[in-house]
Amino acid sequence: MSPFSFNETNGTLVLVFTMKLLDYKLSMSSLLEGLVHISHLQ
């Protein structure tokens, strides 16, 4: 296994991880916004 292919795989893993992290943060923030909205309605 050459270092190049290893780096390429690593980069892909980091990219996927970052995408999942961003997706998680976005869903968390939208969830919080929803909770804030609900608490304002009451």
N, C-alpha and C positions, 0 to 999 in steps of 0.2 A: 504494500500500500504506500503510494507516494505521498509526501507531505501536502502536495497540491490538492489531491482528492480529499485528504483529511480536512484541510482548511475549507474546502468547498462544502463538505458535509457539515462542518462546524458552523459555517456561515448560514447554511440553510436552517439548522437547528435554532440558532440565535434569532433568525428572522421569524420563524414560526413561533418561538417563545415570545418574542416582542409583540407579534400580532395578537397572540392569545392574551397577553398581559394588557394590551390596549383595549381589546374587546372586553376583558374582565372589568377594567377601570370604567369604560363607557357604560357597561350594564350596571355597575355599582352606583355611578353618579346618577344615572337615569332612575334607578331604584330609590336613591335618596331624594331626588327631585319629586318623585311620586309621593313619597312619605311626607315631605314638606307640604306639598299641595293638599294632601288629605288632612293634615293637621291644621292647615289654614281654613279648610272648609268647615271644620267642627266648631 
